């Protein structure tokens, strides 16, 4: 949620930033109009309440004027109720409009409306040079009986899969490797719920934007989490944290679920774009003046993970029009996938500033006892399925076997899948 005081002081700047993010006609003028009406009504309500209190005290002081004063109160009460009702309607309308506004893009975010305007800012690692035509992960996986999408299709439909044999051990190894790395950096490990209330997702800013992407359980008015940040971020809803305890950093593991609505015919081969996948997610609650430093810190962890796995990648700065609703700035990391001869997204890293904190009422108390909103960030530590794809395709051998990254061998206890 954008601070109404910011909208009041910089309305034209806010309009331009929202247009940069893709909101063509932001309702800023209507918001200002409603806010002014709200202020006027608050004054009128306060004045009538004051008059009601003064009149009530006058009855005690001047019993002889009791009837006149009671009649005066009788006139005040319906007017007060009418104004209070109007005030509530105006506040509801005002809050409803403010909730339609996405977070403002940071000044460093490039212009653009879609992924074609995203800006690669860094390339790392060496793209492998094969003396044979590299296979994609599905061909490798089916040949070694590691991935089965056909049988999963019989049981669950398209975009599901069975992960088998050594790839299961590889997944466990990746989870433990990343968790160990984050524990050394002071992150708190969490396994969260994967069901979340709809009102929470509205407060996070993911509904209604991702309405078609998030699985719904109508009977219980719950949704399946698309990523564990959906249940980690609201963990401190309506709480006040202590400034000395910030930042609080969490590394969460969970299965994630996405309907992939609108992706018909897109990435249907293999396990790149599926309805269910496992993921390690970082979430950080931090002081406002530390959040941009924290953003770079989370990105550096993502890069460290990719470097230790020795997977070539690039860092991409996401343009304003391709940012999610709650994000102010976002980086993606894309791994090189030899089977597709292109880079594909494996990580994202977003600073949502105080946007979600305002909507969830997550605050902190400073040394002077003053209360402020925290800043909230999230970043992929590892999307397990996509990491497995990147390992399989970059570490494949001519005979169809797959080498294990050196950093993972202590966890897998084997060096090659064959």
MARLUM-27378 format. One line per field, with one value per residue (C-alpha): x, y, z. Coordinates in steps of 0.1 Angstrom, whole numbers. Layout:
# residues N
x	(X:...)
y	(Y:...)
z	(Z:...)
***
This chain:
# residues 418
x	(0:13:15:-14:9:32:3:-7:27:38:6:21:53:32:10:41:57:24:22:58:47:19:-11:-24:-50:-41:-70:-48:-72:-101:-80:-71:-107:-118:-90:-100:-136:-124:-105:-135:-158:-134:-134:-172:-175:-150:-168:-202:-187:-172:-205:-222:-198:-200:-238:-238:-217:-239:-269:-251:-241:-275:-303:-329:-320:-321:-349:-334:-300:-315:-333:-301:-284:-313:-306:-269:-271:-287:-264:-234:-245:-251:-217:-200:-217:-206:-171:-169:-181:-156:-127:-137:-138:-105:-88:-103:-88:-54:-53:-56:-23:9:41:61:91:125:143:169:143:144:114:95:62:73:102:117:127:145:182:209:235:260:272:290:306:317:291:302:315:305:320:286:250:238:205:178:170:139:159:186:161:140:171:183:148:151:120:86:61:40:29:24:1:-20:-23:-24:-26:-2:27:33:62:77:113:132:163:195:176:157:190:202:172:179:215:205:182:208:236:216:202:237:250:222:225:261:248:224:191:164:152:114:90:58:21:13:-23:-31:-62:-74:-75:-37:-30:-49:-29:3:-7:-9:-46:-64:-34:-26:-61:-58:-24:-32:-50:-83:-100:-135:-149:-124:-117:-80:-54:-23:8:26:58:65:69:30:30:64:59:25:40:43:9:-3:30:55:91:121:146:175:162:163:170:152:161:144:152:121:115:82:63:48:17:9:-19:2:-29:-23:8:-9:16:44:73:53:83:100:98:107:71:50:21:40:76:99:117:139:130:146:125:140:124:147:150:139:174:190:166:185:217:197:185:220:229:201:212:248:236:218:250:271:248:250:288:294:273:294:264:268:242:233:217:188:173:135:118:89:62:73:76:51:24:42:78:97:127:135:165:162:190:188:209:223:204:224:194:175:205:193:192:161:150:160:159:142:150:125:125:88:99:71:43:33:41:15:-11:-3:5:40:60:90:98:130:152:131:99:86:68:75:68:94:107:102:123:121:145:147:175:169:140:149:134:151:184:182:176:206:228:217:222:254:270:260:286:287:275:244:257:255:283:275:287:317:301:272:292:296:258:250:278:281:299:281:246:248)
y	(0:34:60:85:113:105:107:141:156:143:135:141:121:92:93:91:63:43:49:36:4:0:17:40:59:58:72:97:127:106:94:131:141:113:120:156:146:122:150:173:146:138:175:175:143:155:188:171:146:175:193:162:158:194:193:161:178:209:188:179:215:231:207:234:234:196:194:219:203:167:180:194:160:144:167:159:121:114:140:123:88:101:117:86:64:86:88:49:48:74:56:23:38:56:24:4:27:28:-10:-10:8:-13:-5:23:13:24:51:26:4:7:18:-9:-28:-65:-89:-77:-45:-63:-55:-81:-65:-93:-126:-151:-186:-203:-218:-254:-264:-299:-321:-336:-323:-317:-333:-316:-327:-348:-369:-374:-382:-406:-425:-431:-436:-404:-385:-399:-374:-400:-419:-387:-376:-407:-399:-361:-347:-325:-305:-331:-355:-383:-376:-409:-426:-405:-372:-376:-378:-348:-329:-338:-327:-294:-287:-295:-276:-244:-247:-252:-222:-200:-212:-201:-166:-165:-174:-192:-224:-228:-253:-232:-240:-244:-234:-197:-176:-155:-122:-127:-130:-98:-80:-94:-79:-112:-112:-103:-99:-137:-149:-173:-186:-196:-229:-224:-246:-231:-252:-238:-204:-213:-212:-233:-212:-204:-198:-200:-162:-163:-178:-165:-128:-126:-145:-112:-98:-72:-75:-49:-61:-47:-27:-45:-78:-67:-79:-112:-136:-168:-197:-217:-250:-259:-274:-247:-248:-227:-233:-218:-203:-187:-210:-234:-247:-229:-250:-282:-304:-317:-302:-266:-252:-274:-271:-284:-279:-276:-244:-228:-192:-164:-137:-108:-82:-52:-15:9:25:-10:-25:-16:-30:-61:-64:-66:-90:-115:-112:-120:-152:-163:-157:-175:-206:-206:-201:-229:-252:-239:-232:-203:-176:-140:-113:-94:-61:-63:-33:-14:-29:-65:-60:-78:-58:-56:-52:-19:-35:-70:-90:-123:-148:-169:-201:-213:-243:-261:-283:-251:-231:-202:-186:-195:-180:-199:-171:-138:-113:-85:-55:-48:-19:-11:-20:-54:-43:-15:-39:-65:-40:-53:-27:-22:0:21:31:61:41:53:27:24:-1:-27:-33:-68:-86:-120:-140:-175:-194:-223:-235:-271:-284:-258:-262:-299:-291:-268:-294:-322:-302:-284:-315:-341:-364:-377:-412:-397:-399:-368:-356:-342:-307:-311:-291:-317:-349:-350:-348:-373:-398:-404:-384:-395:-406:-433)
z	(0:-9:19:14:26:-3:-27:-12:-14:-49:-69:-103:-96:-83:-114:-136:-116:-118:-155:-158:-141:-166:-149:-177:-157:-120:-99:-80:-85:-71:-42:-33:-36:-13:11:14:20:46:64:63:77:105:115:114:134:160:163:169:193:212:212:224:253:263:263:284:310:309:319:351:358:349:358:352:315:313:288:264:266:261:230:217:221:203:174:175:176:142:125:141:131:95:93:109:83:55:69:69:33:22:41:25:-10:-3:10:-19:-45:-28:-27:-65:-68:-73:-55:-70:-92:-79:-98:-111:-127:-166:-187:-206:-207:-210:-207:-240:-221:-193:-191:-188:-165:-158:-174:-153:-158:-190:-213:-219:-253:-263:-290:-295:-299:-263:-252:-232:-197:-207:-232:-207:-179:-198:-211:-175:-161:-139:-151:-160:-174:-192:-161:-142:-170:-164:-127:-125:-161:-180:-164:-136:-133:-113:-102:-97:-86:-84:-92:-60:-41:-61:-50:-14:-19:-33:-4:22:3:1:36:51:31:44:80:80:70:99:82:102:85:81:66:62:56:19:23:27:33:4:24:31:-6:-12:15:0:-34:-53:-56:-78:-102:-100:-97:-126:-114:-78:-72:-52:-27:-26:2:27:10:9:-18:-25:-21:-54:-34:3:6:4:40:53:47:66:95:115:105:130:150:161:159:178:157:173:160:124:99:104:76:68:44:37:19:4:-25:-47:-69:-100:-125:-154:-168:-202:-207:-231:-256:-238:-224:-225:-229:-197:-163:-168:-165:-142:-118:-88:-79:-49:-39:-14:-7:12:30:48:72:75:84:57:54:50:24:-8:7:17:-18:-32:-4:-14:-50:-40:-22:-53:-74:-49:-51:-89:-88:-64:-86:-115:-137:-162:-156:-162:-140:-155:-142:-147:-164:-147:-167:-160:-122:-101:-83:-49:-61:-63:-80:-91:-104:-122:-126:-157:-161:-194:-206:-234:-243:-253:-263:-242:-208:-186:-153:-122:-96:-88:-61:-52:-28:-19:4:29:4:19:55:53:40:66:94:101:120:142:172:171:200:208:210:176:154:117:89:81:45:32:5:-10:-32:-47:-30:-55:-77:-73:-106:-127:-109:-117:-154:-154:-138:-161:-193:-184:-168:-194:-211:-246:-234:-218:-183:-160:-138:-103:-94:-71:-43:-41:-41:-3:-2:-30:-22:-60:-87:-119:-129:-155)
***
